[in-house]
Amino acid sequence: MQLRGKTALVTGASAGIGRAIAIALAAEGVRLALVGRRADALSEVASVIQADGGPTATIIIQDALAPDAAQLIADQALAALGTVEILVNNAGGSRPFKLHTDEAVWEEAITLNFTRHRQLTDRLIDQMMGNGWGRVINITGKSEPDGINGAFCAKAAIHSWAKGLSREVGKQGVTVNCIPPGRILSDQILRNYTPEYRAWQSEHEIPMGRYGEPEELAALVVFLASPRAQYITGAVIPVDGGLRRYQF
């Protein structure tokens, strides 16, 4: 995919989708900075990459909710890699809200799922534009809320922000895209949905008849990160096995 020697920063890289993205990019020869809260899990990902013959990965331990998280992550990634050409904003989390939810809970959801992505991108976008090449790929979420959920609202904000950003930076060789996952197997999915529900949903709601694997989403990330996707920007591309019913 013409990515050998490129550099990438992947947040939420310790498990699930983020882990699969990191391993897939490394398999293409990309030098990585892996961000997460769990040092042991990130070390395991780095070990897998190295065992597969990939470049040595940089590990950045950081809680995204810390007020200065974006600056700390950007500084460490640039110090280790020299430049960040590919940014994958993957960190996030979702939980249902009550009708009346405390402001602190709303603030946490918006910070984790939107504000930190925007801030981290803001700290890295100038050097992408200066180099005439860059990729910002946001792992987001569905646009069919089943109820009140702070993460859903934050993901919708990312879609709007990313579209606007794509129009500002396209002429400098930077693309900005979003990938909303469907039911992609991860620790969170396995924790939140019983085997019985997963079987029912696979049969009745997902045209492909199954939940997806993290590697299937990672394959799209690799393509969007590559020079071959240079004319794709401002897009929202679901990886959901056909689960969502909206047309666009």
ABEGO torsion letter per residue (X at the ends): XGABGBBBBBBGAABEAAAAAAAAAAAAGBBBBBBBABAAAAAAAAAAAAAAGBBBBBBBBBBAABAAAAAAAAAAAAAAAGBBABBBBABEBBBBBBABBBAAAAAAAAAAAAAAAAAAAAAAAAAAAAAGBBBBBBBBBBABBABBBAAAAAAAAAAAAAAAAAAAAAAAGBBBBBBBBBBBBBAAAAAABBAAAAAAAAAAABAAGBBBBAAAAAAAAAAAABAAAAABBGBBBBBAGGABABAX
